[in-house]
Amino acid sequence: MIIKIALRGTLTKFFDGQKERMIEVPDGCTAEEALRLAGIDWTKIDNFGFVAINGMRVMIYDKLKDGDELKAYSKVSGG
């Protein structure tokens, strides 16, 4: 199945500055698996925040469906 992965904040560095990519993933793929297939190991990113599927914040282990948009956000900091 084909999904869109969109990166926000400082995570865009993992796509060489691009904000999104279309990738093919296996049926029943989780958000975590999709990120790994795109070359992103979220467990090793200190400022990894959360993921959303089709605009809804979800758990990293939630499953994707064909055509879904997975967004990954970095933690926000500031003062």
C-alpha positions in Angstrom: 0.0 0.0 0.0 1.1 3.6 -0.6 1.1 6.2 2.2 2.4 9.7 2.6 4.9 10.4 5.4 5.2 14.1 6.4 7.9 15.3 8.7 7.5 18.5 10.8 9.9 20.6 12.8 13.5 19.5 12.9 12.7 16.0 11.6 12.8 17.3 8.0 16.5 16.7 8.1 15.8 13.0 7.7 14.3 13.7 4.3 17.2 16.1 3.2 15.0 19.1 4.0 11.9 17.8 2.2 8.8 17.8 4.2 7.1 14.7 2.8 7.4 11.5 0.8 5.2 8.9 -0.6 6.4 5.4 0.3 5.2 1.8 -0.2 4.6 -0.2 2.9 3.2 -3.7 3.6 -0.5 -4.2 4.5 -1.0 -3.9 8.2 2.1 -1.7 8.7 2.3 0.3 11.9 3.4 4.0 12.1 6.6 2.8 13.7 7.3 0.3 10.9 6.6 2.9 8.2 9.0 5.4 9.8 11.7 2.7 9.9 11.1 1.8 6.3 11.6 5.5 5.5 14.9 5.4 7.3 13.8 7.0 10.5 14.5 5.2 13.8 12.3 7.3 16.2 13.8 5.6 19.3 17.2 7.2 18.6 15.9 10.8 18.1 16.1 12.8 21.3 13.6 15.4 20.2 11.0 13.0 18.6 7.5 14.2 19.7 4.5 12.3 18.4 2.8 10.9 15.3 -0.6 11.6 13.7 -2.5 9.6 11.1 -4.8 11.7 8.9 -4.7 14.6 11.4 -5.4 12.5 14.5 -2.7 12.1 17.1 -2.2 8.3 17.5 0.1 5.8 19.2 3.3 4.9 17.3 2.0 1.3 17.1 -1.3 2.1 15.4 -1.8 0.6 12.0 -2.0 2.4 8.7 -4.3 1.9 5.7 -3.7 2.5 2.1 -3.7 6.3 1.3 -3.1 7.4 4.9 -1.0 10.4 5.7 1.4 9.8 8.6 2.9 12.9 10.2 5.8 12.9 12.6 6.5 15.8 14.8 9.5 16.9 16.8 9.2 18.2 20.3 8.7 21.9 20.5 10.9 24.0 22.7 11.2 27.7 23.3 11.1 30.3 25.9 
